[in-house]
Amino acid sequence: MSSTPLLTATGLDKAYGATTALARASFALRAGEVVAIMGPSGSGKSTLLHCLAGIVRPDAGTITYDGRELTTMSDTARSALRRTDFGFVFQFGQLVPELTCVENVALPLRLNGEKRKAAEARAAEWMARLEVDDTAHKRPGEISGGQGQRVAVARALVTAPRVIFADEPTGALDSLNGERVMQLLTDASRDTGAAVVLVTHEARVAAYSDREIVVRDGAVRDAEWAA
Ligand SMILES: Nc1ncnc2c1ncn2[C@@H]1O[C@H](COP(=O)(O)OP(=O)(O)OP(=O)(O)O)[C@@H](O)[C@H]1O
């Protein structure tokens, strides 16, 4: 491959007690590409995503992001990196119920020290982009599931991350809403140059990616980066 990967994982092992979640899993992601992680239930997809995002520390193996070794970084340094360089979209319950939607979208900017007005102005731009500007002053409990996921995508994009990690982002949505979320997410990532790592078991969702990899029994089948 011509371009150097932005994020590389090599030989990841992870066990939870007697359960092996990852076994010599390897993965590489180029800047700006959209990759779908597929595979059977329990095969290790979410564990791989969480390791790549610096949320779970693998038992063995290395993860390099933009020249930095994630596995040996301090927890503080990894948290800082997650806030500045990564965005996250999960399946459920990720919005803070007490905050309005615009406050939720602005939250990552506020955590990075931005003033409320500027943060909410930028949040409002992303909400318009994701076609949920009408939910700005509602709370998450007052909007639909599809709107909630689009608010979550706006929140993931608001810090201009280089990588967005999405774990079953359409898993709780009907197919029409799911497709809309995927279209808006991938359009926005292509415009901003953010890479997307997406866990899904739905071929229809994976179809929005540039490339699919398959996890089986904790190992990755990745034709493109195979030695
Ligand atoms: N926190 C945990 N504690 C104990 N076991 C875990 C934990 N997280 C994952 N596992 C186990 O590790 C294996 C891999 O789980 P993982 O969630 O990564 O799979 P998955 O492919 O994402 O599954 P699914 O498609 O069902 O979400 C499974 O056997 C799972 O039960």
The ligand as an SDF file (V2000), in Angstrom:
LIG
                    3D

 31 33  0  0  0  0  0  0  0  0999 V2000
  -16.1410   -6.7110   29.8910 N   0  0  0  0  0  0  0  0  0  0  0  0
  -16.1810   -8.0120   29.5850 C   0  0  0  0  0  0  0  0  0  0  0  0
  -16.1150   -8.9480   30.5380 N   0  0  0  0  0  0  0  0  0  0  0  0
  -16.1210  -10.2540   30.2420 C   0  0  0  0  0  0  0  0  0  0  0  0
  -16.1990  -10.7500   28.9800 N   0  0  0  0  0  0  0  0  0  0  0  0
  -16.2660   -9.8620   27.9820 C   0  0  0  0  0  0  0  0  0  0  0  0
  -16.2740   -8.4620   28.2210 C   0  0  0  0  0  0  0  0  0  0  0  0
  -16.3350   -7.8310   27.0220 N   0  0  0  0  0  0  0  0  0  0  0  0
  -16.3890   -8.8010   26.0820 C   0  0  0  0  0  0  0  0  0  0  0  0
  -16.3380  -10.0290   26.6530 N   0  0  0  0  0  0  0  0  0  0  0  0
  -16.3380  -11.3200   25.9260 C   0  0  0  0  0  0  0  0  0  0  0  0
  -15.3260  -11.2480   24.9400 O   0  0  0  0  0  0  0  0  0  0  0  0
  -15.7740  -11.8260   23.7060 C   0  0  0  0  0  0  0  0  0  0  0  0
  -15.7480  -10.7660   22.6070 C   0  0  0  0  0  0  0  0  0  0  0  0
  -16.7160   -9.7820   22.9000 O   0  0  0  0  0  0  0  0  0  0  0  0
  -17.0180   -8.5230   21.9650 P   0  0  0  0  0  0  0  0  0  0  0  0
  -18.0560   -7.7020   22.6510 O   0  0  0  0  0  0  0  0  0  0  0  0
  -15.7440   -7.8910   21.5950 O   0  0  0  0  0  0  0  0  0  0  0  0
  -17.6330   -9.2320   20.6810 O   0  0  0  0  0  0  0  0  0  0  0  0
  -18.5090   -8.6360   19.4920 P   0  0  0  0  0  0  0  0  0  0  0  0
  -18.0190   -9.2930   18.2570 O   0  0  0  0  0  0  0  0  0  0  0  0
  -18.4740   -7.1500   19.5390 O   0  0  0  0  0  0  0  0  0  0  0  0
  -19.9530   -9.1550   19.8650 O   0  0  0  0  0  0  0  0  0  0  0  0
  -21.4220   -8.6080   19.4730 P   0  0  0  0  0  0  0  0  0  0  0  0
  -21.5220   -8.5880   17.9830 O   0  0  0  0  0  0  0  0  0  0  0  0
  -22.3370   -9.6210   20.0830 O   0  0  0  0  0  0  0  0  0  0  0  0
  -21.5460   -7.2500   20.1130 O   0  0  0  0  0  0  0  0  0  0  0  0
  -17.1580  -12.3910   24.0010 C   0  0  0  0  0  0  0  0  0  0  0  0
  -17.0190  -13.7580   24.3280 O   0  0  0  0  0  0  0  0  0  0  0  0
  -17.6260  -11.5790   25.1770 C   0  0  0  0  0  0  0  0  0  0  0  0
  -18.5520  -12.3060   25.9320 O   0  0  0  0  0  0  0  0  0  0  0  0
  1  2  1  0
  2  3  1  0
  2  7  2  0
  3  4  2  0
  4  5  1  0
  5  6  2  0
  6  7  1  0
  6 10  1  0
  7  8  1  0
  8  9  2  0
  9 10  1  0
 10 11  1  0
 11 12  1  0
 11 30  1  0
 12 13  1  0
 13 14  1  0
 13 28  1  0
 14 15  1  0
 15 16  1  0
 16 17  2  0
 16 18  1  0
 16 19  1  0
 19 20  1  0
 20 21  2  0
 20 22  1  0
 20 23  1  0
 23 24  1  0
 24 25  2  0
 24 26  1  0
 24 27  1  0
 28 29  1  0
 28 30  1  0
 30 31  1  0
M  END
$$$$
